[in-house]
Amino acid sequence: MQFRVAPEAVADPSALPTALRAIPPVVVTDALRTRQLTLDEVDNVLGDPLIHVLDGKHWHDPVSEKPVLGTTKSGSC
């Protein structure tokens, strides 16, 4: 993909849809297993955001959760 930036204005005919595709909610009680994961922000000594971790793990760490397609009674995708 290439972006070419020019000083003149251009017309933008794009538009957002009025509604997104409806997805039926998954019923929590249908789940075969419930997981509790956290998304945390670690700050440096000055209190500035340094890194975000998922369940205490860095993004490059091995995957710890591997849900299987269809493992709820409702057969969610």
SULLINSUL-V900821 format. One record per backbone hydrogen bond with DSSP energy under -0.5 kcal/mol. NH is the residue of the N-H (numbers start at 1). CO is the residue of the C=O. E is the energy in kcal/mol with one decimal. If there is no record, write none. Layout:
((NH	CO	E) (NH	CO	E))
//
This chain:
((5	3	-0.5) (13	11	-0.6) (28	26	-0.5) (30	27	-2.0) (31	28	-1.4) (32	71	-1.2) (37	35	-0.5) (40	38	-0.5) (40	53	-2.7) (42	40	-0.5) (42	51	-3.4) (43	41	-0.5) (44	48	-2.7) (47	44	-2.0) (50	42	-2.9) (51	42	-1.8) (53	40	-2.6) (54	57	-2.5) (55	38	-3.9) (55	53	-0.7) (57	54	-1.7) (61	58	-1.6) (70	76	-0.9) (71	68	-1.4) (73	30	-1.2) (75	72	-1.9))
//
